[in-house]
Amino acid sequence: MRREPVMLAGWIMLGFLPAAAQQLTPDFRGATFTMQGGEAVYRNVCQGCHMADAKGASGAGNYPALAGNAKLASAGYVLTMVMNGHRGMPPFRGHFTNAQVADVVNYVRTHFGNKYRDQVKEADVQALR
Amino acid sequence: MTDVSPSRRSLLSMIGVVAGSAAMYHAMTELGYAEGSTFAGPIKLSPPPAGTTVVILGAGVAGMVAAMELRDAGYQVRILEYNGRPGGRNWTLYGGDSYTELGGATQHVQFDPGQYINPGPWRLPYHHRGILHYAKRLNVALEPFTQVNYNAYVHSTEAYGGKPQRYRQVQTDFHGHVAELLAKCTRQNALDQAVSKEDREVLMLALRDWGALDQNYEYKKSFESSMRRGFASDPGGGIKSVPVPSEPSALSDVLQSRLWSAIASGHNYEMQSAIFQPKGGMGMIGKAMGKDLGPLIEYNCKVTDIRQDEGGVTVTYVDSRGGKEARKATAKWCICTIPTPILAQIPMNVGAKMKAAIDQLPYLAALKVGLQFKRRFWEEDEDIYGGHTYTNLPNATIGYPMWDYFSKGKGVLLGAYTFGRAAYIAASKPPEERIKDALAYGSQIHPQYMSEFENGVAVAWHRVPWTMGCQGAWTDESREAHYNNLCALDGRIVLANEHASRLPGWQEGSVTSAMDAIGRLHTRVMNP
């Protein structure tokens, strides 16, 4: 029995998507992430928390900066965070195509002052699925 | 749980196949699959040993009901709260309020007196007995909340040329066509395996009744169907009083429109009448709780460390408005309601299982936009009094104000209420662009938007500094793996909040989570 979507209806009312499209995680109805390329993904999704300048933000907790963040040296770390989430970061494996994930990982690792040369490939993303 | 007999189950699955999920869902909720609140009246705690102290982190609904009950039982309680007000997500924005989100954008709410928007929860279903108990206890005035408005719209850009359809028409047409189909199946003996002869006769009667079918079991333009979907010309008094029936949509149009997916919402257990809202905004409950607790709440506290040992719990905190000086609160026990995206970042010595449960629980993205208009055109022009319009546009929901009906002044609409991807995209934009988007989408349903708009406010929940999201984002899998570990008493620390409930996003989840947590805590206190 799938109870969670029923409960989520407290916040989410409906989806117009065909049943097959709703096999994604239950909170995603209606809009789709159609944007292509790392910059577009960043500007439409990631900067909601990590901010337009990738410097993060701080309130009761923190959204970590991606600018000047030594953890970005590891492509695998960034890739895993995007796919699986951790500590407040939601998992995005159900939202993005392999190309979108690879593109945005490569984007943040080559912008905002980051200059890492090694690239994540779509196959690397697929390996985590 | 109700046992479903094979024939009934077959019938259900046939309804599902023939008619789509809405009718199936309707039938399933009729069978009582959903569960109600576990709130069984006010908790009764025996007096604890004198001087038993509890520090509660967060003055939201969970923290405050825990504090009220523990205080009443004789515990020495104090609450540390990040904000300068009680309530947490029990929150209403009025004209004159300012709200600064993460990233620094500050919105100065311009609503007129009497107007408001609830960025967080806004419904109190009748069976959420816990939160209703506290509203009653604290004399918070409640009024009806209208979930389903038969004259509001369901709208899809992909159906009926993008023209909004009245809920009553879509529902009547959907039910009518499905009833006619099932009546045909029954007559052609297609259901003989599933339904007994005696039941078939009753089923035929029921289908005619449910679907507004005519004497031939057909759903078509008729007085019967118009009594549900409305007339082309209404009956009236005097000479020109003859009602003119309206023309139903064809079955294929109804199915292909997918608008049926929008009519099931009101069938949901949590959406069924009666639903209530506090007069003047949901925040009235939080305010009343805060007033009741008075000096037990210390505001503007940003927790930076939570440490337990054999003697008690020490919470370190600073002034959330920018203070550096670390202060400490100590107590024998700790109830922590801090949202998990924040709690995951606070050093806290709990066991690996609870830590893993906290770390894996982000909060969902959500967006609410409040829009003030010069006049209540939805009432004046379209006969819509409260309730909701649903659309496949990214604003998803338009909620009409459910107070001050027929007033001649201004009104505030809930202009967008959305989750998931649309909410992520909205959070990535500045508040003024979220409002602009809500206007652009909503004006496809209400063309009056652009000429009547005055001002608005947009809350994207991932930008809310004190939650970093709107509610715990559980999945079936993560619940299986982590839920019990999240809720378990860990030494002297126990968590409570909607995220530690099976009613995610509902204040009832916070109340029942808090009752469960203090009940277990009390047992531990009394049985050391």
Interface residues (C-beta under 8 A of the other chain):
Chain A: M1 R2 R3 E4 V6 M7 L8 A9 G10 W11 I12 M13 L14 G15 F16 A19 T25 P26 D27 F28 R29 G30 A31 T32 F33 R43 N44 V45 C46 Q47 G48 C49 M51 A52 A57 S58 G59 A60 G61 N62 Y63 G85 H86 R87 G88 M89 P90 P91 H95
Chain B: S21 Y33 A34 Y82 L102 G103 G104 R123 S156 E158 R258 S261 A262 A264 S265 N268 Y269 E270 M271 K302 V303 S320 I338 P339 T340 P341 I342 A344 Q345 I346 D359 Q360 P362 Y363 L364 A365 A366 H388 Y390 N392 P394 A396 T397 Y417 T418 F419 G420 R421 A422 Y424 I425 A426 A427 S428 A460 H462 R463 V464 P465 W466 T467 M468 G469 C470 Q471 A473 W474 T475 D476 R479 R502 L503 P504 G505 W506
